[in-house]
Amino acid sequence: MISSPVVFVARMSWVNVPKIFPAIDRARHRTSSLIKLSALVALSTVILASCSSSSPAIPNSLGATIAPMQWTSPGPSQVPAFYNPPSNLKPEPQGTIIRSQKITGVPGFPSNASLWRILYYSKNIYGNDIAVSGYLAIPKSSPLPTGRPIITWAHGTTGVARICAPSIFTNASDGSGIYLAPDLTSYINSGYIVAATDYEGLGGPGTHPYLVGQSEGQNVLDAALAAQKFPGSHASNSVVIVGHSQGGQAALYAGQLAPSYAPSLNVVGTVAIAPLTETAEALPIALKLGPGEISLLASAGYAWSKTYKDLPLTSIFYPSAIAKITKLETSTCENQVQNAIAKMNPNKIILPGFANLSSLKTYLQENSPGAVHTQSPILILQGLADTTIPAILAETFEKTQCPAVDDNLQLELYPGATHTGVLKPSASTMLSWIKQRLANQPVTPGCSQSTA
């Protein structure tokens, strides 16, 4: 079952969205500000430090394989020791495997593939090495002579705490069951490897930089590099990026970052399903729409306060709410956070002037994708009945990417499809498009929109 991948605009009333979102002049195009490289050593030390001195002994040798584990329900209630990297890690190339573990018996996982939990090297937005977790799904069939193409998958919202990592394979994300990449069986049957990052701070140490596009995109690309370096994967150099909801934002960032951040990867296409594209517009509006959005705004606010050093908790939350928010965001996942915050006074959680912070406005612009050209073709799949990420965002994005940055972008709209409901009707279109990109078939240049 797929976890509900809602982002902080979830459950909004979008009746007046056309009035709220006028045509956006992408000529102003969100100049990506360079983040000051301050406190790098301290941040890197915190992120790569082992989080539990009482955890069972784990081999410290780079690339170590941990004994296989049989999945059992309901799974661990705490982050397993696997996710705590050695404290003496030295710099290594992106995607280098720190350790891996074969997992068997996960419900919904195809029998014609092997499943591996991985801990691998990535980078944070400050350029420091960090340990990021995820999983690899590797077909058991014989690889093609050219190797197995890689689908690097970006998941939707699960929470901010470490326990919310999909690769832990519990129902901790939101209580709805194991969160595997949708259409996983089709990818495996096609002979593709699926590399699925958890993102920084989910599973591995640190605080998850929720909706920070650079962080997400780098983690997604490094998962593909990890798949290439994984022993026996027979991975090729051909990569397609796929993501949904929060992961749609991550996919768009990975696509635009790929040439500079991971130039060795041959990224042939980027698929964003119901993506968050207008972060700069969505957050201020969400603040005005009532208590239903407070819990997800709290997650974003908490995560950004830990990511950006000029956004302290005291600039976002009422003093009386800080301790409660901190406990929730560090120990529980999306659904649990929502339930707990629903019992709090919504008028005493987020400070009313939060959206007016100048530093926040800068970061909102930086975390709205599309400011630069994406070299690989883009496919966006969007449900017209989506009330979580409304279609107006995808439609505006398509209209403003050309000619502003000259992307090759195809938007496919699905009448009656909701936020998660769009996954099923769009699956065949997505798989066909992926196969065309891997076969190096040409795309129609420019931006286009069609209805399924």
N, C-alpha and C positions, 0 to 999 in steps of 0.2 A: 504494500500500500504506500502511496506517495504522501509524504508529509505536506501539510499545507504551507506553501512557500510564500506567505504574504509578506509584504514589506510595510514600511511605516505608514503607507497611505491606505491600509486595509480598511474595509468596511465603511468607506466614506460614502456620502451621498454626492453623486456627481451630476445632479440634474443641471446645475449651473456651470458645468465645466467649460462649455464653449465661451461663456462670458469671462470666466476666471483665466483661461488660457488663450489670450489673443495670439495671433500669429507672431512667432518669435523671430526677431531679426538675428539670424545667426551670423550676420556680418560682424556683430559685436563680439561674437564667438569666444566667450569665456577664456580669456588668456590664462593658460595654466601657470600659476605662480610656482616658482621653485620654493620648496619647503626648506627652511633653514636647517642646516645640519648641526643641530645642537644636541648635546647630551648623548652622543652616539654610543660611546663606550658603555655608559650606564645602562642605556636601553637594551643594547645587545646582550649585556650580562644578565639582565633580568629575564629576557625572552628565552635565552638558551640554558638558563639554570634549571637544574632538576628541581621539581616541585615537591618531592616527598622523600625524605631521608629514610622513611620506614618501608618504602616499596621493596618488593622482592628483587633480588639481584638480577640485573639484566646485563648481558654481555656488552662491553664498551667498545669492542672492535668495530670499526666502520664497515657497514654492509652485513652485519651479523644477521643470521636467520634464527628467529625465535621458534621454539617448539610449536607445532600446529595446535590450533584450538578448535574444538567443536562448539558451535553456537548453542546456547541454551537460553530459554526464556525465563525471566525477563531480562537477563543480561546484568552486567555490573551496575551498581548504583553510584560508583565513583569511577573516576578516570583510571583505567588500568595503567600499571607501571610501564607498559610498552611505550606510552606517549611521553615519558620523561626522558629527554635526551641526556647523554653523558655531560657532566659539567665541564669537561676539558675539551670540548669540541674545538677544532681548529678550522679556519676558513677552507672551504672546498667549493668546487664549481657547483652552480645551480643544478638542482635535480639529483645530486649525489645521494644515494640511498644510505641512510643512517642505520636502519634496521627494517626487517620485514617479517611477517608472520602469516602463514596460510590459515585461512578460516574456512570451515566447512559447516554445512547444515543451515546456512542463512535462508530463511523463508523467502521465496520469490526469486532466488538467484538461479540462473539457468544451469542445468546439469552438464552442459557441454563446454563449460569454462571453469577455470580455477580462479579463486578469489584470494587476493593478498592484501593485507593491511600493510601500509608503508609509512615510514617516517623519513622525510627527505629535506634537503637543503633548499631554502628559498631566500628571498630578501624582503625586508620591510621597506616602508617608504623612505626611510632614512639611509638606505643602502647597506644595512647590516645583515649579516648571515642570521637566519632564524631556522628553527626546526618546525616544519609543517607536516601534518599527517593527511592521510587519504587512503584510497584503495585502488587496486588495479584488478580489472576483470580481463583475463587472458583466455582466448579460445583454445580449446584442446585440439582443434583440427590443425592439419599441417599448414604452415604459413606459405604464402606465395613466394616465389623466388625473390621478389622485390621487398619482401617483408610485410608485416601487418600494419596497416594504417592505424592512426591513433585518433580516437574521439576523446578530447579532454573536456570533461563535464563540469559545469558550475551549478551548484545546487541553490535552491531558494532558502528563505529565512528559516532558521531553526532556533536561533537564540544567540546569546553572546558568551555564555559560560562554556568552559572547556568540555563539559559533559555533553554538550549539544552536538558534538561531531557526528556526522552520518556514519563514519567508519567504525564507530563503536558498536553499531548495529543493535541498538536498543530502541525502545519507544520513547526515549527521553526528549526527543525534539519537540513533539507536541501531543504525544499520547495516541497518535493514529497509526503507529506501526513503523516497520523498517523503511527507511528512506533510501532506495536505490535509484539510480538514473532511470528515468522512464524510457521505455522502448529498448531496454538493455538486451533483451533476447534477440531483437532484430540486428543490433550491432554485432553481437557475437556470431549470429548465423551468417553475417556478411564477412566475417573474418577480421573484424576490427578489435583492437584493444580499447578498453574504456579506462581512462585515467581520471579519477574523481578526487579532486582536492577537498579537504574539509575547510580550507581557508586558515589563515593565521589566527591563532588563539582558540580555535575549536579543535579539541583533542590535544594538540601541542600546546606548549606554554604561552602565556601572554593573554592579553585581552583582544578579542576578535574586533578588528576595525570594520564594524558593520557599515556597509554601503560606502566604503572608501575604495573607489574604483581602482586606483593604482595598486593597492595591496591585493585586492581580489584578482586583478588581471595577472599580476606577477605570479601568484600562487597557482593559477590555472595553467600558465605556460610552463612553470617549473614541474608541474605534475606530468606534463607531456615529456619533458626531458628525463624525469625519473622513469617513465615507462620505457624510454629508449635505453636507459642504463640498467634496467632490471635484468638480472641473469635469466636467459632462456626466453625472453619475451619476443625475440625476433621482430622487434618493432622497426618499421620503416621511418623515413623522415617526413612522411606526409601526415599533416595534422589538420583536423577540423575541430573548431571550437564550438561548443553547444552549451547553452545555459537558459534557465527559466527564472523569471521574476527577479529577485536579487541576483540570481545567476545570469539573467539576461543582461543586466548592467555589467556584471563581471566579464561576460563573454565579449561585449562590445569593447570594454577596456582592454582585454587580452588581445583582441584583434588589432586595435590601433597601436598597442605597445610592442607587438611581436617583432617588427623589423629592428627596433633599437634595443629591446631588452633580451630577446632570444633569437638573434639573427640566424642561428644554425637550424632553426625549425622551418620547414616548408609549410607554412599555414596557407591552405588552399581555400578556406571558407570559414565564415563565422555565422552561426545561427543563434538568434536571440528570440526566445519565446516569451511573450508578454513582459518585455523588459521595462525596468524603470529607466526612463531617458531624461526626464526633466526634474532632476533632484532640486535644482535651484528654485523651481516654481512650486514643487509639491510640499516641501516642509513648511514654509510659512502658511500655506493654505490649511494644511493638516492641523496646525495649531489652533485654527479658528473653528474647527468643525465639531468640537465637543469631546467628551470623555472617552468615547469609543476608540480614539486613536492614541490616547495618552500612553498606554503601555508600550506601544511600538516606538513612539517618539522618545520615551524614556530610555529604551534600549539603544536607539541611535545617539541620544544625548550622552548617555554613559560611555558608549564606545568611543565617541569622538573626543570626549574629555580625556580619555586615556591615550588617544592617538595624537592629538594636537595639544601641545603644552600651553598654548595661550587660550584654552577653553576649559578652565577649571570647573569642577563640579559646582562650586559656589556661584558660577556665572550662569548656570543652567537650571539648578534645582533649588527649591526652598530649603533652608537649613534643616528644617524638621523632617524632610523627606530623604536626605542624603544617605543616612545609615540604612534605611529600609531599601532604597533603590540599589545601593551597593551590594547588600546581601542577596537580593533577588537576582541581580545580573551576574553575580559570580557563582551562584549555586543552582539555579533553575533555568529551564528553557522556555521557549516562546509561550506555550499554552499556560504553564504555571505562572509565568510573569504576568500575563494578562489577567488571570484569575485573582492574583494577589492585589494587583493595582486597582482592579475594579472595586475592591473593598476600601480603598483609600479615598480621601477627599480630593476629587480631580482638580479643584482650585488651589490646592496646596502642594502640588507636585512640581510642575514646570513654571519657572518665573515668566511673567507676562512679557518681559522685554527680551527674551531669549532670541527671537527671530531677528531682532534689530542689531545684534552684535556684528560689528564690522568684520571681525575675524571669521565669524560663522558664514557671512555672505561670501567671503572669499572661498572658503572650503566648499560651499554649496556649488559654486561655479566650477571648481576643480573636479567635483564628483558628478558632474553632468556630462555623459559621454558625447562624443561627436565633435569635439573642438578641433581635431586634426583628421587628416585623411587616413582611411583604413585601406591598406594595400589589397587585402583579400576581399572577395565579394561578400556581401552581407545579405542574409535572409532573415526577415522579421516575421514571425507568426503571431497573430493577435486576434483574440476573440472580441467580437462586437458587443457581447453581453458581459464583458469583464468590468466588474465594479471595484476591483482591487487596483488594477493598473488600467485605467480606461483607454479605449481605443484612440481617443483624441490625442493622447501623448505620442503613440506610434505614428499616427497620421501626420502630426506636426513635425515629428522627427524626419519622416520621409521627405516631406515637402521642403524642409530647410537644409537638408544635407547636400542638395544639389541646387545651384552650382557652388555653394559656399566652400565645400571641401572636396567636391568631385568624387564622392563615393560611388561605387556600384552597388546599389541597394534595391532589393525587391521586398515589398511589403505585401503579405498575403493576409486578408481579413476573413474571419470565419463567423458568419451570422449565427446568433444564438449561443455561441461558445463562451463560457465563463473563464475565469483566471486559470484554474486547473483543468477545466473542461476542454480547453483548446488543445491539450496534449494529444488526445486520441484522434480527432479528425485531421490534425495536421501531420501525424506521424508518417504517413506514406509520402506526402509531399516532401517532408524533410529528408527522408531516407533517399528518395530519388534525387533530390538536389545535392545531397552529400556525395552520392555515387558519381554524379556528373562532374562535381568539382575534383574528385579524386581521379577521374578519367581525363582531366584537363580540358573539358569541353568549355567553349567560350560562353560568356554571359553577355546579356544586353547591357551596354554601358549606360551609366546614369542611374537615376532613381525612378522607380515605378511602383504603382499600387494596383492591386486587383482583389476581387472578392471571390472566394472559393464557391 
